[in-house]
Amino acid sequence: MTGARYGELASLRASDFNADSGTVHVRTSKSGRGRHIVLGNEGIAVFKSFVAGKSGEVRLLARSDGTAWTKSLQARPMAQACKCAKIEPEISFHVSDIPGHRLL
């Protein structure tokens, strides 16, 4: 829904989502510059659920124990998901589109 890289999503804070404009602010991208990502209606709804009950600088996305997503934390689950979904070749976290699949 965002096209954002894993590291960009991992660094998001609750204040980076703006429900009024329907955007997520990536403070620092791979290029070193920030950018705003415009979300569709489904993305807005998902991010509203992510920010519910969170304030300002709290991480928007965290592990179930509240700790931050760390580098490569997604690798094993992505590999398992690809295996279960019979996606070959295996894809990485940052993919723009796969017909019939929804991505964050």
C-alpha positions in Angstrom: 0.0 0.0 0.0 2.9 2.3 0.5 5.8 1.2 -1.7 8.0 2.0 1.3 11.1 0.0 2.1 11.2 -2.1 5.3 13.6 0.3 7.0 11.4 3.2 6.2 8.3 1.5 7.7 10.4 0.4 10.8 11.3 4.0 11.5 7.8 5.5 11.3 6.4 7.3 14.3 2.7 7.8 15.0 3.1 11.5 14.1 4.3 10.5 10.6 0.8 9.5 9.6 -1.6 12.4 8.7 -5.2 11.1 8.4 -6.4 14.5 7.1 -4.2 14.4 4.1 -4.0 10.6 3.8 -0.3 10.5 3.8 2.7 8.9 5.6 5.8 11.0 6.1 9.1 9.1 5.5 11.6 11.3 7.3 14.7 9.8 5.6 14.5 7.7 2.6 17.3 5.7 0.9 18.2 8.9 -1.0 18.7 10.7 2.3 15.7 13.0 1.7 12.2 12.8 3.2 9.0 12.2 1.3 5.3 12.0 1.7 3.5 8.9 0.5 -0.1 9.3 -0.5 -2.3 6.4 0.7 -5.5 5.1 -0.8 -8.6 4.6 1.2 -7.6 1.1 2.3 -4.2 2.3 3.4 -5.7 5.2 5.3 -7.9 2.8 7.2 -5.0 0.5 8.0 -2.8 3.3 9.2 -5.6 4.7 11.3 -5.8 1.4 13.1 -2.0 1.5 13.5 -2.1 4.9 15.2 -5.1 4.2 17.4 -4.1 4.9 21.0 -0.6 6.0 20.1 0.9 9.4 20.5 3.5 11.4 18.7 6.9 9.8 18.8 5.8 6.3 19.6 6.8 3.8 16.9 4.0 3.2 14.5 5.0 -0.4 13.9 6.6 -2.6 16.6 6.9 -6.2 17.5 4.3 -7.8 19.7 6.5 -7.1 22.8 6.7 -3.4 21.9 10.3 -3.5 20.7 11.4 -2.0 17.4 11.6 -3.8 14.1 15.2 -4.6 13.6 17.2 -5.1 10.4 16.3 -8.3 8.5 13.6 -9.2 11.1 11.2 -9.7 8.1 13.5 -12.2 6.2 12.3 -15.5 7.7 8.6 -14.6 7.8 8.8 -13.4 4.1 10.5 -16.6 3.1 7.9 -18.6 4.9 5.0 -16.6 3.4 6.5 -17.0 -0.1 6.8 -20.8 0.5 3.2 -21.0 1.7 1.8 -18.9 -1.1 4.0 -20.7 -3.7 5.6 -17.5 -4.9 8.6 -18.4 -6.9 11.1 -16.9 -7.2 11.0 -15.7 -3.6 10.3 -12.0 -3.3 11.8 -9.4 -1.0 9.8 -7.1 1.3 10.1 -4.1 -1.1 8.0 -5.0 -4.1 5.7 -2.6 -5.9 3.1 -5.1 -7.2 2.3 -8.8 -7.5 -1.0 -9.5 -9.2 -3.5 -10.9 -6.7 -1.4 -10.0 -3.6 -1.8 -7.1 -1.2 1.4 -5.5 0.2 1.9 -3.0 3.0 
